[in-house]
């Protein structure tokens, strides 16, 4: 008598590289209901891998994240295994996500932390990547039927994208994420099925050096930052505000082990409306201390100048979840619609 076949052995859940949103300068024109709308958070993208009560949190580039307050809520979810996609954020006094508040943890501060979950990639041994977004959302809603203090479901807003974008602008939020109806999950791709529209000009930049301090400031004056384009590190300007005394000291301590003799930036830029930008000025070349281009800074700014430099940039913090090589220039923020008449 033949023995009954053994049930197939389920593979352990593994890290899945997150799907990326394509940055656009305005909400798309489409038929009503073509997009699911969410608030854009300002934190760390995080993939949570659950298996048998054990939880691991990974950044978008598969680096471990340490947010112990989130783990019990994830471990208590009613499943044998799962892979979740979401964003770890710190909330300011008005309940808005704040990257600067998240950075405060590195200085011993304890802002309220929440893991907002917005997608479900695997559940109880079953991969869900090919399922339409509505099916994944329904399964995620059931899984998070009883959200906790530290783990919550990212809300969907079934409104016109422009309406939600205007509301986020009025409330000082970063922007919106739009997800095409019926779309599958595409790991490590930026296909355009997900779009992000920002109210503020804010993005990551590679730190390639710093200038000497002036007057009463200590450690350094400004960061010299850029982004990758065409195989080069393109200079984007100086960031000299957004630092307190403790931050100046801690950043300078990190810089000491990254010093190099030569400038890491391309001498002249090849992007921007004018075709060729100014590159690093001679005065900066003479006074700069150059660094290995490994650290990534989050920076907000007013706009790009015609020469391709940042206007009124402000340092927000270091990013641990992005590699320097992945940093590119992003699209400008959406501008509010002008009233006619």
Buried (B, 14 or more C-beta within 10 A) or exposed (E): EEEEEEEEEEEEBEBBBBBBBBBBEBBBEEEEEBBBBBBBBBBBBBBBBBBEEEBBBBBBBEEEBEBEBBBEBBEEBEBEBBBBBBBBBBBBEEEBBBBBBBBBBEEEEEBBBBBBBBBBBBBEBEBBBEBBBBBBBEBBEEBBEEBBEBBBBBEBBEEBBBEBBBBBBEEEBBBBBBBBBEBBBBBEBBEEBBBBBBBBBBBBBBBBBBBEBEEEBEBBBBBBBBBBBEEBBBBBBBBBEBBEEEBBEBBBEEBEEBEEEEBBBBEEBBBBEEEEBBBBEEEBBEEBBBBBBBBBBBBBBEEBBEBBBBEEBBBBBBBBBBBBEBBEBBBEBBEEEEEEE
